Amino acid sequence: MDSRKYCKLVTDALQDKKGNDIKVIDIREISSMGDYFIIADGLNRNQVQAMCDAVEEVLSAAGARLKNREGYANGGWILLDYYDIIVHIFSEEERNFYDLEHIWRDGILVQLGDL
């Protein structure tokens, strides 16, 4: 399965868990670390962890291999590295603080409907 199809599975899983302000950024032209960043936030630690669990479940079922997971216990910023796709699930406060969208503004914002 190509990375764009994985993005669709991730964004659907995040939407199912009521993730806020889901963004997909195409970073292929500006970074060798992956193809896409997916960024979303939740209202509290429980929701952030539930979003993470949902993403892991759908990608595991699709055969994606998880390279690394960080931040689950804290729940303020969970990073899921699936090689070509890097998923960032934040609390609202952490998302505002780190502002990844600004840092990666040279990437191309992908409309969710285009996935």
C-alpha positions as CSV (number, residue, x, y, z in Angstrom):
1,M,0.0,0.0,0.0
2,D,1.4,3.4,-0.8
3,S,1.9,6.1,1.8
4,R,-1.0,8.2,0.5
5,K,-3.4,5.4,1.2
6,Y,-2.0,5.0,4.7
7,C,-2.6,8.8,5.2
8,K,-6.3,8.2,4.3
9,L,-6.5,5.4,6.9
10,V,-4.9,7.6,9.5
11,T,-7.1,10.6,8.9
12,D,-10.2,8.5,9.0
13,A,-9.1,6.9,12.3
14,L,-8.4,10.4,13.8
15,Q,-11.8,11.7,12.6
16,D,-13.5,8.7,14.1
17,K,-12.0,9.6,17.5
18,K,-13.0,13.3,17.0
19,G,-9.5,14.6,16.4
20,N,-9.2,18.3,16.0
21,D,-7.8,20.2,13.1
22,I,-6.3,17.3,11.2
23,K,-3.5,18.3,8.8
24,V,-1.6,16.3,6.3
25,I,1.7,17.9,5.0
26,D,3.5,16.5,2.1
27,I,7.2,16.7,3.0
28,R,8.7,14.6,0.1
29,E,10.3,17.6,-1.6
30,I,11.9,19.1,1.5
31,S,12.9,16.1,3.7
32,S,14.3,12.6,3.4
33,M,12.7,11.6,6.7
34,G,9.4,10.6,5.2
35,D,6.7,11.4,2.7
36,Y,3.9,12.9,5.0
37,F,3.4,14.4,8.4
38,I,0.0,14.0,9.9
39,I,-0.8,16.4,12.7
40,A,-3.9,16.4,14.9
41,D,-4.9,17.3,18.5
42,G,-7.3,16.1,21.2
43,L,-8.9,17.7,24.2
44,N,-7.2,15.7,26.9
45,R,-4.8,12.8,27.5
46,N,-7.4,10.1,27.2
47,Q,-8.6,11.4,23.8
48,V,-5.0,11.7,22.5
49,Q,-4.2,8.2,23.6
50,A,-7.5,6.9,22.1
51,M,-6.5,8.6,18.8
52,C,-3.1,6.9,18.9
53,D,-4.6,3.5,19.6
54,A,-7.0,3.9,16.7
55,V,-4.2,4.9,14.3
56,E,-2.1,1.9,15.4
57,E,-5.0,-0.5,15.0
58,V,-5.9,0.5,11.5
59,L,-2.3,0.7,10.2
60,S,-1.4,-2.6,11.8
61,A,-4.4,-4.2,10.1
62,A,-3.3,-2.7,6.8
63,G,0.2,-4.2,7.3
64,A,2.1,-1.0,8.1
65,R,5.2,-1.4,10.2
66,L,5.7,0.9,13.2
67,K,9.3,2.0,13.5
68,N,8.9,4.0,16.7
69,R,6.3,5.4,19.1
70,E,7.1,8.1,21.7
71,G,5.1,10.1,24.2
72,Y,2.2,7.7,24.9
73,A,2.4,7.7,28.7
74,N,2.5,11.5,28.9
75,G,-0.2,12.0,26.3
76,G,0.9,15.6,25.5
77,W,2.6,14.7,22.2
78,I,2.5,11.2,20.8
79,L,4.8,10.6,17.8
80,L,4.2,7.5,15.6
81,D,6.9,6.9,13.0
82,Y,5.7,4.6,10.2
83,Y,8.8,5.2,8.0
84,D,7.1,7.1,5.2
85,I,4.4,8.6,7.4
86,I,5.0,10.4,10.7
87,V,1.9,11.0,12.9
88,H,1.9,13.7,15.5
89,I,-1.0,13.6,18.0
90,F,-1.0,16.5,20.4
91,S,-2.9,18.0,23.3
92,E,-4.1,21.4,22.1
93,E,-1.6,23.2,24.4
94,E,1.4,21.2,23.2
95,R,0.4,21.6,19.6
96,N,0.2,25.4,20.0
97,F,3.6,25.4,21.8
98,Y,5.5,23.3,19.2
99,D,3.7,24.7,16.1
100,L,4.9,22.1,13.7
101,E,2.7,23.5,10.9
102,H,4.9,26.6,11.0
103,I,8.1,24.7,11.2
104,W,7.1,22.6,8.1
105,R,5.4,25.4,6.2
106,D,7.6,24.7,3.1
107,G,5.7,21.4,2.8
108,I,2.5,21.1,0.8
109,L,-0.7,21.0,2.7
110,V,-2.8,18.1,1.4
111,Q,-6.6,18.5,1.5
112,L,-8.2,15.6,3.3
113,G,-10.7,15.2,0.5
114,D,-7.9,14.6,-1.9
115,L,-6.6,11.5,-0.1
